[in-house]
Amino acid sequence: MTTRRERRQQPRALLWAVACLGAGACSPDRPPEVREDAAPALAPRAARSSFGADDAEAIPLVLFDAVPDPVLDRRLTLHLLAPEPGGRAQFSRTLRDLLPERAARDSTLVAIRAIVYHAAVPSGAKEGNLVPVAWGEWIPLEGWYGEVRTGRGTGHRVYFYHGAPPEW
């Protein structure tokens, strides 16, 4: 029977072994050392927001367009402008707060997507382009295209994307 301490160390030892083998740094016959002062394993909530979104401050966004899905009923895409620059954690925090709040205000919606833009104006120019910088979606467990017959389905998830745009 393993102790509680040994069970906590097993995932770290396994991760270390996989990392070492992938890099070719460890010999397979020598087990990796696990330090006592190593950081504890991340809790599920901390792992989900490891880039600091829970500690970040939400930033103001301006809604400039709300487009219903042309094919699927009760689905909406929000286009939002970030008047000030923000980081990944700030955008994540803002969208994780905004999407469920918007859904609570309109109970007819089944799914919501959001695209956050930042105005990119070259120096000396009077006009610029809107550049998408963050994406989020509030979708049922069945997914954006999943059939939700009555109500909103069994539950919802919020996803956040930064950097490369999602495939939708």
Secondary structure, 3 states (H helix, E strand, C coil): CCCHHHHHHHHHHHHHHHHHHHHCCCCCCCCCCCCCCCCCCCCHHHHHCCCCCCCCCCCCCEEEEEEECCCCCCEEEEEEECCCCCCHHHHHHHHHHHHHHHHHHCCCCCEEEEEEEEEECCCCCCCCEEEEEEEEEEEECCCCCCCCCCCCCCCEEEEEEECCCCCC
